[in-house]
C-alpha cells in the first residue's frame, strides 16, 4: 500500500450499492472481523488520518500489523467489485469465461473447455472484443490438436485463418487508436491547431489514417472517425467535424447491443456529436438529439451523472441560441432541485462553463439579479482558477450587470477593483482594457440612453475587436437591448 493510502481512496469511491454488496458478501455470524471494523471507520472519515486509526484501535491486536489488514481489505474490496460489475462489464465477463475454459483444460476436461470457448468466441465477435477473441482462438487451436477430431487439420487451418484476420484487424485498430489519442490530447491541451511544429507533428499521425478506408469492424470505425472528427475540430472545420461525429452515432445505432455494456463510451460519442451540432448552428437538430438522449436509460450513478450534466450543458446552450429562455429556466430549476445528487460527478471545468452560460441566459433575458447571482458563483469558487479565463470574464461581466441594474455609484469602485484583479494575475489584454475604459466613462459621466448606446457601439466597432470572447459577444447583444430601451 502507498503511504498516501490507496485503501481510503478506494473506499471513498464506492457507491451505496457497491458498499451494500461488499457487506453482504463479507457478512458472517461469527465475531466482527477486523477488516470490517477498519472499513466502517474509514468509510465515515472525510480525510485520511493514520493517527486517528491508531487511536481508535489501540486496544485491538490487529493494529500492530495494520498494513497487513489494510492490504487484505484492499484486495477483498477489489474482488467483490469484480463480482458486482461482472454482468455490466462485458470484457470482464468474457475474461472470466476464458479463465474458466483454461481451468477446465488444465483438468483435462477438453470437451467442456471447448464448449465454453465456443461461447466466448461468439460473444467476443458480437461485442468486437479482439483481445479476448485472440486468446480464445489460440486455446481452441490447442484443444483441436489435443482432441481426436475428424478433419482436425482442416479445423486448425480455419482457426488460424480467423486468428490471423483478428490479429491484423487488432493491429490496424491499435494504430488508429494511438493516433486518435494523440490528437485528442492535443485537442484537450490547446483546443486549436497551431501552425508550424505542432501541425507537422500531428500530420505524421493523421496522414496515414486519411489514406485508409473505413475499417469494417465496430471499434475500428469508431476510432477512425474519432481521429478525423477531433482533427477537424482542431482545424475549426465544423462541417467536416460534424460529418465524422455523426457517422460515429450511425455506427452506434447500427450496433444497439453495444450501448449498454459500453455506456460511458457511448455518452462520450454523444457529447462530441452534440458539440459538433452546436458548432454547426443546427439548433433544431440539437433539440431533437437532446430529446432523444433524455430517453436513454443508464445503469450506474457515473453514467447517470454524465448524462445529466451533458443534457444541462447543451440544453442551456440551445436555450441561449434558439432562443428558448423558458427551456433554459426549466433546466436551471432542475439543477437547483436535483443537481446535488449528481454534484460529486460534476467536473469543475464543466461546472464553470455551465454556470457561465446560465448567467448569460439570465443576462440576455434581462433578469439581471439572477445573472449577478450565477456570476458570483464563479467569482466566489475557490477552484475557479482552473478555468482562469472564465473567472476573468466573470469579474468583467459584473460591470454590464451592475450598469443594467442602475448601480452607477458602485461602478466607479468596481472598475478600479476589477482592473486591479486582472493586472494582478496577468497583464490585461487590449479587449479587457477597452471594456474597462468604456465602463469607466459610462460610470463617470451622465449620458442619455441613446448616448450610452452610441458610446458602447463606438467601442464595440473599434479595430482589433473582431474576434471577441464571450463577454464581448454578450455586450453586443446588450447594446441591442439598450437601443430598444432608448427607443421606447
N, C-alpha and C positions, 0 to 999 in steps of 0.2 A: 504493500500500500504506500502511496506517496504521502509525504509529510502534509501536503495540502488537503489531504483526506478525500479520496475518491468516494469512499463509502457514504459520507454525509451528502455529497453532491448527488449520488445515485438515489438515495432515499428521498431527498427533496424533489427529485424529478418525477417520482412515481405519482400516478393518478390515483383517485379514490378507488377505482375498480381494480387497479394493479395491487394496491395495498390490501384490499379485501381478499383478493385471490391468494396473495402471499400468506395472509393469516390463516386462511382455510387450509392451504397446503401444509402449513407448519403446525397446525393445531394438534394438540395431544392431551390426553387425560393425565399424563404424568406431570411432575412438577414443572413449573415455568422454566423454560430454557434460558440460559444466559444470553444467547444471541438475540432472543426476542425482547429481553429487558433492554438491551442496548438499542435495538431497533426502535422501540417505543420512545426511548429517551431522545434519540437523535431526531426522530420524526417531529417532536414537539419543539425542537430548537430552531431559531431563526438564523443563528450564526454559529459556526462550529467553534467549540471551545474545549480543548483537551483537558484543561484543569477542572472544568465542571464535571466531566465524565469521571475523572479520578476521585473527585469529592463525593459524587453521587454513589459510586460503587466501591468506596474504600473498604467496606466490610465484606465484599464479595471476593472469593478466591480467584475468579477469572480475571480480575483487574491486573494481576501480576503478569499475565500473558495476554494483555489486551489486544496486541497486534494479531495474535492467533484468532481470537474471537472475531475481530473486525474482518480478517481475511475470509474466514468461514462464512460470515454473514454476507459479505460482498458476493462471493461465489454462489451462495444459495439464492440470493435475490435474482441474479442473472439467470440461474437455472429455472426458477419459477417464471420469470419473464419470457423465456424461450417457450415454455409450455403455454403460457397465456396468449402469446401472439402468434403461435404457430399456424392457427387456422386463418389468420388475417394476412400472414406473410407467406405468399406462395413459394418464394425462393427458399425460405426456411423449411416449409413443409416438404418440398421436394428433396432438400438436402437430408432431412430426417428419413424419408423413404429410401433414399440412396444408401444411407448408413445402415438401415435395416437389411437392405439387399446384401451389403458387404458382410454383415453378421451371419446371415443365412448361408452365404457362400463359404465362409470360414468353417461353418459347422458341417459342410458337405451337403447341405440341402439345396442342391443346384436348381432343381425344378421350381421350388418355392422362390428362390432368389430371382430366377428368370421371370416369374410372373410379376413380382414386384417391379423389376426393371422395365417390363413392358408398360406398366402403369406410369412409371417415372418418365419414360421416353415420350409417351403420348401427351402427358401434361406439360412436359418441357417444350415440346413442339407447339402446343396450344398457346403457351404463355411466352414463347420465344426466349427461354432461359437456356442460352447456349452452353454456358459453363457446366451446368448440371447434365445437360444432354451429352456433352462430350465425355464426361466421366461415365455416364450410364452406358453409352455405346461401347466404350473400352471394356467395361465389365461384361457386357453381353458378348463381346468377341471372345473374351477369356472363357466364358461359360460355354459358348458354342464349340470351342475347341475341346473343352473337357468332356462335354456330353457326347454320347454316341447318338448323333442325329443323322437322319437321312439328308442327303445333299448338303452336308456340313460345309464343304468347301465353298459352294455357291452362296450360302448364307453368310459366311465370314467375309467373302468378297463384297457382297452387298452392304454389309455393315461398315466395311472400310470405305466404300464409296460415300456412304452417308456421312461418316465421320470426317472425311476429307472436305466435303461440302460445308459441314458445320464449322470446321476449323477455319476454312477460307472466309466464310461469312463473318465469323467472330473477329478475325484479324482485320477485315475491312471495317467492321463496326468499331473496333477499338481505335483505328486510325481516324475515323470521323469523330469519334467521341473525344479524342485527345485535342483535335483541332477546335471542336466546339467549346471545350473547357478553357482553352487558351483565349479564344475570342471573348467568351463570357467574362473571364477575369479582367480582361482589358476594358470591357463594357462597364463592368461594375466599378472599376477603379477610376475611369476617366469619363465615361458617358459619351464620348465622341472620339472620332479618329483624328489623330494629329498627323500632319504631313511629315514626310522625311523618314526617319529611322523607324518609328512605330508603324507607319504604313507598310514599309518594306518587310518588317518582321512579320506582321500579320499576313501579308501576301504569301509568304513561304508556307503558311499553314492552310490558307484558304484556296489558293490557285489549284492544288491537286484535287480538292473537293469539287470545285467548279467544273473540272474536266470529267467528273464521274457522272454516271447515270444514277437516277434514284434507286437505292437498294430495294430488294424485293422482300425484305423482312421487316417486322414491326419496329424494332429498336433502331435498325439502320435507317429507316425512313425518318423517324423522329429526330435522330441526331443529325442527319443530313440537312433537313430543313431548319433545324435549330441553329446550326452554324451559319447558314445563309441568311436566316432571319436576323440573328444577332449582328452579323456583319452589315447588313443593310440598315439596321438601327443605328450603328455607329456612323454610317455614311449619311444619316438623316434621309434615306431613300424610303419614304413612308409607304409608297405603293408596293414596292418590292418586299419590304418588311412584312406588310400585311399579307401578301400573297403566300409567303412561306409559313407564317404563323397560322394562317387559315388552313393551309394544307395539313399542318400538324393536327388540327382539330378534325379534319376529314379522316385522317388515319385513325385517331381515337374512335371516332364514330363507326368506322368500319370494323373495329375490334371491340365491341361493347363489353366483352367479358374481361378486358384488361383494366377497366376503370376502377373497379372495387379493390383489387389487390394492389394497384398502383395509384391509389387516390392522390397521394401527395404529388407525384409526378404529373398527374392529370391536372391538378389545380395550378401547378406552375405553368403548364402549357396554356391553360385557360387565362391566366393572368397576362401572359405575353400576348395572347390574342386580343384581350380587352384593351391592353395598352396600344397595340397597333391600330385597332379600330378607332380608338380615341384620337390618336395622332393623325389618322386619315380624315378625321372630322365627320365620320359617318355615325351621327348620333342616333338615328332610328335603329341601326344595326346594334349599336352599343346597348340601347334599351332592350331590344329583343334578346340579346345574348345574356344580359343580366337577369332577365325574367326566366330564361332557361336555366341559368346557374342556380337561381333560387329554388328550383325543383329538385336539385341534386341532393341525394341523401348521403351523409357521411357517417362513419362508424366510430371515429375517435375524437377526443377533445382537440387534439392538434389540428386535424383536418377541418373540424367544425369551426375552429377559431380562424384558420387560414381563409376559409370560405367567407366567414362573416366579415372580416376586415377588408377582404378583397371587394366584396359587394359594397360595403360602406364607402370605400375609397372611390370606386368608379361610379356609384350612384350619385355621389356629391359632384364629381366631375361632369356627369351627364346633366344634373340639375343646373349647374352653373352655365353650361354651354348650350343647352337645348333652346331656351332656358325653361326650367320647370322647378320654380322655387318651392312649390308645395311638396314635391317629391323630396327635395333637399331637407325641408323641415321634418318630414316623416323619418328620414334617416337619422337626423340629429336627435330626434326624440328616442329612437331606438337605441342609439349609443348611450344616451343619458339613463335609460331604463335597463338595458341589457348588457351594456358594454363591459361591466365589471366582471361578469362570469367568463369573459374571453380575454380580459386585460393581460393576464400573465403570459399570453402568447403573442402579444402585440409588440412588434419590433419598434424601437424608439424612432427610427427614421421614418417608418410608415406612419406612426402616430403624429409626428410633427407635420408631415405633409398633409395628413387628413385634417388636423386642426387648422392648418394654414388655409386649406380650401374652404373649410366651414366658415372661417371669418370672412373670406371673400364672398361667400354665399349671403351672409347677413349684410355685408357692406353694400353689395350691389342691389339688394332688396331694401336698402335704406333703413335697416334695423341696426343702427349704429351702436346702441348699447350692447347688443348681443355680439356684434363684431368686436367690440372692445373686450368683452368677457373672454372670447375664444382667443383673441390675440394675446391677452395676458397669460393664458395657459402656457403659451410658448415661451414668453419672456421669463416667466417665473419657474420654468422647468430647469432644475439643476443639471440635467443631462442634455440640454438643447445644444451644447457646444459641439456635439457630434454632427449636427447639421447647422454649422455656423452661418451659412448663407441665409437659412430660414430665420434664424434668430436676428440677424442684422436687418432683414426685411421687416421683421415684426417690430423692431424698435422704430424704424422709419414709418411704418404703417400707422403708428399711434397718431402721427400728425394729421393726415386727412380725416381720421376718425374723430379726433377731438375738434377739428375745424368744422366738421359736419354737425357735431353736437353743439356748436356755438361756444366752445370753451376757449375763446380768443385770448383771455388773460393767461391761461395756462400755457399757451403755445410758445410764448417768449422763452420761458424757462425750459420747456420741453425741447425746443430746437437746440438750445445750448447743451442740455444733458445728453441728447441723442448724438450730437456731434462729438462730444467728449467720449461717449461709449464706443462709437465707431472708430475713432482715431486710436483709442487705447488698444484695440485688438489688432488692427492693421490699418494701413493708410487707406483713406476713403477713395472710392472710385469717382470718376468725373460725374457719373449719373447720380450717385449718392450726394455729392457736393451740390449739384444743381437743385436737387429736390429740397435739400435743407435750406438753401438760399431762397428758393421760392417761398417756403413757408415762413422763413424769416421776414420776407417782405409782406406776406399776407397777414402776419400777426402784428406787425409794427405800424401798418398804415390802415386807414379806413378807406374801403373801396365799396362801390356799389356792387350788386351781384353780377352785373354784366361786366364790370371792370375786373372783378375777380376771375370770371370765366376767361376773359381775354388774356389776363396775366398768365393763367395756367396754360392756355393754348400756346402762348408765345414760348413758354419753357418746353413744352412737350414737342414742339416743332423744331427745336434747336438742332443743329447739325451734330451728329455723333450719338443721338439717342434713338437710332432706328431699330436697334435690337435690344429692347429694354428687358429687365427682369419682370417677374410677375407683378411686383409693386407698381411699376410704371404702367403696365397694361391696365391695372385697376384704376390708376389715376386718370388714364384716358377715358375709361368708362365713367369715372366720377365727373370729369369735366362735362360730359354729355348731360348728366343729371343736373349739373349746375346751370346749364343752358336752359333746361326745361323749367327750373325754378325761376331763373331770371325773366323768362318769357311769360310766366304765369301771372 
